[in-house]
C-alpha cells in the first residue's frame, strides 16, 4: 500500500507511536513521518506509507503554526508544563499590554533551546527525556506573534509561526 495520511496526533503519544500504529493497522513495514511532534504536543502529523515515503522530503511542511498555553510565575525542570515545578515568582503587573511588549523580543530569527522532552538528536544520537545533555540551540524565526487573553495565572500564548530554519551543525 502506498499513500499519505494526515494524522491528528494526541498529547502523550510520540510521533513514533503514531507510525507504529499505522504500521500495525496497514500491515506495512515501510512507514515514515514528515516531522516529529514532541510527546506533549497535539497536531497534524503527515505519515507516508510504502513508496510514498520517498515524497516526504518534498512535501511542504513549513511554515508551521503553533498555539500554546503559558503559565506565568512557574519554572520547571524540563522547561515546559510536563516538568516538576522548581521555582515560582510573583505575577503582579503581568497584563495583556505587558505580554504584548514582551512578545516583541521573540520576533525574527533567533537561537532557541528546545525543552528537554523534545525529540532532538545530538551528534546523531537520540537524547533521552529529561536528559541534561549539552543542549544545542536551534534556529527559529517567529514571523508573527499575537497574545490571546486568558484568566488568572494561565493565559493563552502567542500564535507562533515558525519560519523555515535549519538546525545549526
Secondary structure, 3 states (H helix, E strand, C coil): CCEEEEEEECCCCCHHHHHHHHHHHHCCCCEEECCCCCCCCCEEEEEEEHHHHHHHHHCCCCCEEEEEEEECCEEECCCCCCCCEEEECCCCCCCHHHHHHHHHHHEEEEEEECCCCCCCEECCEECCCCCCCCCCEEEEEECCCCCEEEECCEEEEEEEEECCCCCCC
